[in-house]
Amino acid sequence: MNYKIEGAIRRNRKNFIIFAILWFFMAIVFVAPFAYSSHMASLEGKMDIQVFFETFGTSISNPFGTLGNIFSQGASGTYFSALLVATIFYSLFFFIGFVKTAPKNEYSDIEHGSSDWSQRGEQYQILNKNKGIILAEDNYLPVDKRGNVNVLVVGRIRFW
């Protein structure tokens, strides 16, 4: 199971940064005007839809000014509760996407036919790096080698 988490993290490194930038953008541009408008609309104790839409229209055009008004007019509690709800939903959608990008098995994204089975050039004790029958990139079976030069091909043929 550990390979799934590591593979998903490897695939989503760039997406983490994009996730953080979009969350920051959402917190300033969408959540702040919504929280400020809902706070202003419910000042008299009852939610006034007309005040909400008027305030929302003006505050979404100036999100940084709205963010300042939130803290100066005492709407920070409304802002943080709205931000918490938006963050939970946003994180839920990100987590679903993160899980969907996890590798299906342990061998996902591994090149087939590569020389990953050997380390530090030990395959060149048997194989040749420059010429012969091509086995993989930079791995050739020498034709002038003494002894057994039989090749066993392991794999499958796919039919669609």
C-alpha positions as CSV (number, residue, x, y, z in Angstrom):
1,M,0.0,0.0,0.0
2,N,3.0,2.3,0.6
3,Y,3.8,2.3,-3.1
4,K,0.4,3.8,-3.9
5,I,1.0,6.8,-1.6
6,E,4.5,7.3,-2.8
7,G,3.4,7.1,-6.4
8,A,0.6,9.5,-5.9
9,I,2.9,12.0,-4.2
10,R,5.4,11.6,-7.0
11,R,2.8,12.3,-9.6
12,N,1.2,15.2,-7.8
13,R,4.2,17.3,-6.7
14,K,3.3,20.2,-9.0
15,N,-0.4,19.9,-8.1
16,F,0.3,20.6,-4.4
17,I,1.7,24.0,-5.3
18,I,-1.2,24.7,-7.6
19,F,-3.6,23.5,-4.9
20,A,-2.1,26.0,-2.4
21,I,-2.2,28.9,-4.9
22,L,-5.8,28.2,-5.9
23,W,-6.8,27.9,-2.2
24,F,-5.2,31.2,-1.4
25,F,-7.0,32.8,-4.5
26,M,-10.3,31.3,-3.4
27,A,-9.9,32.5,0.2
28,I,-9.4,36.1,-1.0
29,V,-11.5,36.4,-4.1
30,F,-14.6,34.3,-3.3
31,V,-14.8,33.5,0.4
32,A,-14.0,37.0,1.7
33,P,-16.7,38.8,-0.3
34,F,-19.2,36.0,0.5
35,A,-18.5,36.2,4.3
36,Y,-18.5,40.1,4.3
37,S,-21.8,40.2,2.4
38,S,-23.4,37.7,4.6
39,H,-22.2,39.6,7.7
40,M,-23.5,42.9,6.4
41,A,-26.8,41.4,5.3
42,S,-27.5,39.9,8.7
43,L,-26.6,42.9,10.9
44,E,-30.2,43.5,11.9
45,G,-30.6,39.9,13.0
46,K,-32.5,38.8,9.8
47,M,-30.8,37.9,6.5
48,D,-31.6,40.5,3.9
49,I,-31.1,39.1,0.4
50,Q,-31.1,42.4,-1.4
51,V,-28.3,43.8,0.9
52,F,-26.4,40.6,0.4
53,F,-26.4,40.8,-3.4
54,E,-25.6,44.5,-3.4
55,T,-22.7,44.1,-1.0
56,F,-21.5,41.0,-2.8
57,G,-21.4,42.7,-6.2
58,T,-19.3,45.6,-4.9
59,S,-17.1,43.5,-2.6
60,I,-16.1,40.9,-5.3
61,S,-14.8,43.7,-7.5
62,N,-12.4,44.8,-4.7
63,P,-11.4,41.6,-2.8
64,F,-8.4,43.1,-0.9
65,G,-10.5,46.1,0.3
66,T,-13.2,43.6,1.3
67,L,-10.6,41.6,3.3
68,G,-9.6,44.8,5.1
69,N,-13.3,45.6,5.8
70,I,-13.8,42.1,7.3
71,F,-11.2,42.7,10.0
72,S,-12.2,46.4,10.6
73,Q,-15.9,45.8,10.9
74,G,-15.8,42.7,13.0
75,A,-16.8,40.0,10.4
76,S,-13.7,37.9,11.0
77,G,-15.7,35.1,12.8
78,T,-18.0,34.8,9.8
79,Y,-15.0,34.9,7.4
80,F,-13.1,32.1,9.3
81,S,-16.1,29.9,9.5
82,A,-16.8,30.3,5.8
83,L,-13.2,29.7,5.1
84,L,-13.2,26.5,7.1
85,V,-16.2,25.2,5.2
86,A,-14.8,26.1,1.8
87,T,-11.4,24.5,2.8
88,I,-13.1,21.3,3.8
89,F,-14.9,21.0,0.5
90,Y,-11.9,22.0,-1.5
91,S,-9.7,19.5,0.4
92,L,-12.3,16.8,-0.2
93,F,-12.2,17.3,-4.0
94,F,-8.4,17.5,-4.0
95,F,-8.2,14.2,-1.9
96,I,-10.5,12.5,-4.4
97,G,-8.3,13.6,-7.3
98,F,-5.2,12.6,-5.3
99,V,-6.6,9.1,-4.7
100,K,-7.5,8.7,-8.4
101,T,-3.9,9.4,-9.5
102,A,-2.5,6.7,-7.3
103,P,-0.8,3.9,-9.2
104,K,-2.9,0.8,-9.8
105,N,-0.1,-1.6,-9.0
106,E,3.4,-1.7,-7.9
107,Y,4.8,-1.8,-11.4
108,S,3.0,1.3,-12.8
109,D,5.2,3.8,-14.6
110,I,8.2,1.4,-14.8
111,E,9.7,1.0,-18.2
112,H,9.5,-2.5,-19.6
113,G,12.7,-3.8,-21.0
114,S,15.0,-1.4,-19.1
115,S,18.2,-2.2,-17.4
116,D,16.9,-1.2,-14.0
117,W,17.7,-4.7,-12.8
118,S,21.4,-4.0,-12.5
119,Q,23.4,-1.4,-10.8
120,R,26.7,0.5,-11.5
121,G,27.4,-1.2,-14.8
122,E,27.4,-4.8,-13.6
123,Q,25.3,-5.7,-16.7
124,Y,28.3,-5.0,-18.9
125,Q,30.1,-8.0,-17.5
126,I,27.7,-10.0,-19.7
127,L,26.4,-7.4,-22.1
128,N,28.1,-4.9,-24.3
129,K,27.4,-1.1,-24.1
130,N,28.1,-0.3,-27.8
131,K,27.2,-3.0,-30.3
132,G,25.4,-6.3,-30.8
133,I,21.8,-7.4,-30.6
134,I,19.7,-4.7,-29.0
135,L,18.1,-5.7,-25.7
136,A,17.4,-2.3,-24.2
137,E,18.8,1.2,-24.3
138,D,22.6,1.0,-24.0
139,N,22.4,-2.8,-23.5
140,Y,23.5,-5.0,-26.4
141,L,24.1,-8.8,-26.5
142,P,27.5,-9.2,-28.1
143,V,27.6,-11.4,-31.1
144,D,31.3,-12.2,-30.7
145,K,31.0,-13.5,-27.2
146,R,32.2,-17.0,-26.4
147,G,29.8,-19.3,-24.8
148,N,26.0,-19.2,-24.7
149,V,24.4,-16.2,-26.4
150,N,20.8,-17.5,-26.3
151,V,18.2,-14.8,-25.5
152,L,15.1,-15.5,-23.5
153,V,12.3,-13.0,-24.1
154,V,9.9,-12.7,-21.2
155,G,6.7,-10.9,-21.8
156,R,3.3,-11.2,-23.4
157,I,1.6,-10.4,-26.7
158,R,-1.5,-8.3,-26.4
159,F,-4.4,-8.8,-28.7
160,W,-7.1,-6.2,-29.0
